[in-house]
Amino acid sequence: MDSCRNVNSMACGKSSLMVRKQLDAVEDEGMEQRPVSTAQRWYDKTRIIWIALVAVDLTIQALRTAKMSASSARLLSTPCGWQS
């Protein structure tokens, strides 16, 4: 009886992640690849900008308080923070 036939077996020296990747590769071979859209390529190129934008927005929201001064409220309410 071959212990390597069991996919979940660690006796073969392969981790379950490696086995899963191999199975995914075999499954993907038979599938036809769809072309990547222009919007997806644009998003892939600007992904880090979107992550930074979300991080900045969450930080600004976290800085808002119920008892902040008028100047602080104006600073956090304007799009660039420095406009009057």
C-alpha positions in Angstrom: 0.0 0.0 0.0 1.4 3.3 -1.1 1.2 6.1 1.6 1.7 8.8 -1.1 -1.7 8.1 -2.6 -3.4 9.8 0.2 -3.5 13.5 -0.6 -3.6 14.5 3.0 -0.6 12.3 4.0 2.6 14.0 5.1 4.5 10.7 4.6 5.5 11.8 1.0 7.3 14.9 2.3 4.8 17.3 0.6 2.8 19.7 2.6 -0.9 20.0 1.9 -0.3 23.5 0.4 2.1 22.0 -2.2 -0.4 19.3 -3.0 -3.2 21.9 -3.3 -1.1 24.0 -5.7 -0.3 21.0 -7.8 -4.0 20.1 -8.0 -4.9 23.7 -8.9 -2.3 23.7 -11.6 -3.7 20.5 -13.1 -7.3 21.9 -13.0 -6.2 25.2 -14.6 -4.5 23.4 -17.5 -7.8 22.5 -19.0 -9.4 25.9 -18.6 -9.2 28.6 -21.2 -7.7 31.8 -20.0 -9.9 34.9 -20.4 -8.2 38.1 -21.5 -7.5 40.7 -18.8 -9.7 43.8 -19.2 -8.3 47.3 -19.4 -10.0 48.2 -16.1 -8.3 45.3 -14.3 -4.9 46.2 -15.7 -5.4 49.8 -14.6 -6.4 48.6 -11.1 -3.4 46.3 -10.9 -1.1 49.2 -11.7 -2.7 51.6 -9.1 -3.5 49.1 -6.4 -1.1 50.5 -3.9 -2.6 54.0 -4.4 -6.0 52.7 -3.5 -4.7 51.0 -0.4 -3.0 54.2 0.7 -6.1 56.2 0.0 -8.2 53.9 2.2 -5.6 54.0 5.0 -5.5 57.8 4.9 -9.3 58.0 5.0 -9.5 55.6 8.0 -6.8 57.6 9.8 -8.7 60.9 9.2 -12.0 59.3 10.4 -10.2 58.1 13.5 -8.9 61.6 14.3 -12.4 63.1 14.4 -13.8 63.7 17.9 -17.0 65.1 19.2 -15.2 67.9 21.1 -12.6 69.1 18.7 -11.9 72.8 17.9 -13.4 74.5 14.9 -10.0 74.8 13.2 -9.4 71.0 13.6 -12.9 70.3 12.2 -12.2 72.5 9.2 -8.8 70.9 8.7 -10.3 67.4 8.7 -13.4 68.4 6.6 -11.6 70.0 3.7 -10.4 67.6 0.9 -6.8 68.6 1.1 -6.7 69.8 4.7 -5.0 73.1 3.9 -7.7 75.0 2.0 -9.8 77.7 3.8 
